[in-house]
Amino acid sequence: MTLTKVVGYTRGGAEWTPRFLDSIDPDKCIGCGRCYKVCGRDVLELIEKPFEGDDDYGDDMGNKVMSVANPDDCTGCEACNHTCTKRAHLHVEL
């Protein structure tokens, strides 16, 4: 399937180009869940924070971050990005 540039229109008729969620930076994400709460499309999920190398904190630390679970369900509204205080989301145009 080949996708062309997606263009939408606001209620007032202005052109709008959606930007779809591509990734979340686990180094910036604090796992607060704000983005998860505003997404009505089940795009996100909470996962254990991926560590590179050995973890000095042990497995019982419980650090969690958001992850893109279902990217094909994203509508490009960027609500998740607007609620993120750490600016951990990367959105792209198709």
Secondary structure as the mmCIF struct_conf table of DSSP 4:
data_model
#
loop_
_struct_conf.conf_type_id
_struct_conf.id
_struct_conf.beg_label_comp_id
_struct_conf.beg_label_asym_id
_struct_conf.beg_label_seq_id
_struct_conf.end_label_comp_id
_struct_conf.end_label_asym_id
_struct_conf.end_label_seq_id
HELX_LH_PP_P HELX_LH_PP_P1 THR A 2 VAL A 6
STRN STRN1 GLY A 8 TYR A 9
TURN_TY1_P TURN_TY1_P1 ARG A 11 GLY A 12
BEND BEND1 GLY A 13 GLY A 13
STRN STRN2 GLU A 15 TRP A 16
STRN STRN3 PHE A 20 ILE A 24
TURN_TY1_P TURN_TY1_P2 PRO A 26 LYS A 28
HELX_RH_AL_P HELX_RH_AL_P1 ARG A 34 VAL A 38
TURN_TY1_P TURN_TY1_P3 GLY A 40 ARG A 41
STRN STRN4 LEU A 44 GLU A 48
HELX_LH_PP_P HELX_LH_PP_P2 LYS A 49 PRO A 50
BEND BEND2 GLU A 52 GLY A 53
TURN_TY1_P TURN_TY1_P4 ASP A 56 TYR A 57
HELX_RH_3T_P HELX_RH_3T_P1 ASP A 59 MET A 61
STRN STRN5 LYS A 64 VAL A 68
BEND BEND3 ALA A 69 ALA A 69
HELX_RH_3T_P HELX_RH_3T_P2 PRO A 71 ASP A 73
BEND BEND4 GLY A 76 GLY A 76
HELX_RH_AL_P HELX_RH_AL_P2 ALA A 79 THR A 83
TURN_TY1_P TURN_TY1_P5 THR A 85 LYS A 86
STRN STRN6 HIS A 89 VAL A 92
#
